[in-house]
């Protein structure tokens, strides 16, 4: 049995659950930290979740497709993410956002995985870790910028 591969980032934030929740769910705010992509979702369980980049001409390009698995306002979000990999296998990961109390305000935990069954599992896992590490500063700044 392969060892589970989960990317994980923990961000202690001196702000409110409401501000963190807005940062995770409002398209104008997700665009500020998520590689210029807005998250579009109806927030009904099982609904499609799309991370779409808005181009200069106003059109959108979808970069990530997913499905909403859990929606607990101000507490947790969980998505199934569909990966576009070469080959016949359809690979999915799970993306979790968990908000919990912290001495500074809110602890935002981001988890994505399990990549252990993917082709080139270690490489895809490393790319995911790198991606979340790359955006964590912008994600924190977006949460803290809300008044």
VEXMI-101333 format. One record per residue (C-alpha): residue in three letters; x, y, z. Coordinates in steps of 0.05 Angstrom, whole numbers, plus 5000, padded with zeros to 4 digits. Layout:
N
(site Ala,(X,Y,Z))
...
END
This chain:
147
(site Unk,(5000,5000,5000))
(site Unk,(5026,5068,4980))
(site Unk,(5038,5123,5031))
(site Unk,(4983,5178,5026))
(site Unk,(5007,5243,4994))
(site Unk,(4971,5304,5019))
(site Unk,(4994,5376,5010))
(site Unk,(4979,5417,5073))
(site Unk,(4986,5490,5091))
(site Unk,(4966,5522,5157))
(site Unk,(4956,5597,5160))
(site Unk,(4944,5632,5227))
(site Unk,(4906,5696,5209))
(site Unk,(4891,5756,5253))
(site Unk,(4822,5765,5224))
(site Unk,(4751,5738,5229))
(site Unk,(4719,5674,5202))
(site Unk,(4674,5719,5160))
(site Unk,(4735,5751,5125))
(site Unk,(4768,5684,5112))
(site Unk,(4703,5655,5086))
(site Unk,(4693,5713,5039))
(site Unk,(4765,5705,5014))
(site Unk,(4751,5631,4998))
(site Unk,(4683,5640,4966))
(site Unk,(4676,5707,4931))
(site Unk,(4701,5707,4858))
(site Unk,(4731,5777,4862))
(site Unk,(4772,5756,4923))
(site Unk,(4794,5687,4898))
(site Unk,(4821,5723,4836))
(site Unk,(4869,5762,4880))
(site Unk,(4908,5701,4903))
(site Unk,(4888,5640,4861))
(site Unk,(4930,5652,4799))
(site Unk,(4881,5705,4774))
(site Unk,(4824,5654,4776))
(site Unk,(4754,5667,4803))
(site Unk,(4718,5611,4837))
(site Unk,(4647,5602,4809))
(site Unk,(4599,5556,4846))
(site Unk,(4525,5556,4865))
(site Unk,(4544,5528,4934))
(site Unk,(4494,5471,4930))
(site Unk,(4524,5404,4949))
(site Unk,(4544,5366,4886))
(site Unk,(4546,5429,4843))
(site Unk,(4602,5444,4796))
(site Unk,(4660,5488,4820))
(site Unk,(4700,5524,4767))
(site Unk,(4764,5564,4775))
(site Unk,(4762,5611,4716))
(site Unk,(4812,5664,4693))
(site Unk,(4782,5728,4668))
(site Unk,(4818,5752,4605))
(site Unk,(4828,5825,4586))
(site Unk,(4772,5820,4534))
(site Unk,(4723,5798,4589))
(site Unk,(4720,5725,4568))
(site Unk,(4736,5668,4615))
(site Unk,(4782,5608,4610))
(site Unk,(4768,5550,4659))
(site Unk,(4833,5523,4689))
(site Unk,(4805,5477,4743))
(site Unk,(4740,5438,4747))
(site Unk,(4713,5408,4811))
(site Unk,(4651,5389,4850))
(site Unk,(4628,5416,4917))
(site Unk,(4627,5360,4969))
(site Unk,(4617,5399,5033))
(site Unk,(4595,5470,5050))
(site Unk,(4593,5491,5123))
(site Unk,(4595,5567,5124))
(site Unk,(4652,5596,5166))
(site Unk,(4677,5525,5182))
(site Unk,(4695,5483,5121))
(site Unk,(4693,5474,5046))
(site Unk,(4710,5409,5010))
(site Unk,(4716,5398,4936))
(site Unk,(4731,5340,4889))
(site Unk,(4782,5366,4837))
(site Unk,(4786,5335,4768))
(site Unk,(4857,5332,4742))
(site Unk,(4873,5334,4668))
(site Unk,(4929,5284,4662))
(site Unk,(4954,5247,4601))
(site Unk,(4931,5175,4597))
(site Unk,(4866,5135,4605))
(site Unk,(4859,5143,4680))
(site Unk,(4814,5197,4708))
(site Unk,(4847,5225,4770))
(site Unk,(4815,5266,4824))
(site Unk,(4840,5297,4888))
(site Unk,(4803,5327,4946))
(site Unk,(4813,5400,4966))
(site Unk,(4794,5419,5037))
(site Unk,(4791,5487,5070))
(site Unk,(4782,5484,5146))
(site Unk,(4773,5544,5191))
(site Unk,(4785,5536,5265))
(site Unk,(4796,5582,5325))
(site Unk,(4867,5606,5337))
(site Unk,(4900,5652,5388))
(site Unk,(4911,5703,5332))
(site Unk,(4840,5697,5305))
(site Unk,(4830,5641,5253))
(site Unk,(4872,5582,5232))
(site Unk,(4860,5566,5159))
(site Unk,(4882,5496,5140))
(site Unk,(4887,5478,5067))
(site Unk,(4894,5405,5048))
(site Unk,(4897,5373,4979))
(site Unk,(4907,5300,4962))
(site Unk,(4912,5241,4962))
(site Unk,(4960,5238,4903))
(site Unk,(4989,5169,4919))
(site Unk,(4949,5134,4863))
(site Unk,(4966,5185,4809))
(site Unk,(5015,5170,4753))
(site Unk,(5079,5207,4773))
(site Unk,(5049,5214,4843))
(site Unk,(5110,5245,4876))
(site Unk,(5119,5296,4820))
(site Unk,(5045,5318,4821))
(site Unk,(5046,5321,4897))
(site Unk,(5109,5365,4896))
(site Unk,(5077,5411,4845))
(site Unk,(5015,5417,4889))
(site Unk,(5057,5433,4951))
(site Unk,(5096,5485,4912))
(site Unk,(5032,5517,4886))
(site Unk,(5000,5524,4955))
(site Unk,(5065,5550,4984))
(site Unk,(5069,5601,4927))
(site Unk,(5000,5630,4939))
(site Unk,(4998,5629,5015))
(site Unk,(5026,5699,5022))
(site Unk,(4973,5728,4974))
(site Unk,(4919,5686,5007))
(site Unk,(4937,5714,5075))
(site Unk,(4942,5785,5049))
(site Unk,(4873,5779,5017))
(site Unk,(4842,5754,5082))
(site Unk,(4874,5811,5121))
(site Unk,(4855,5865,5071))
(site Unk,(4780,5858,5081))
(site Unk,(4751,5914,5124))
END
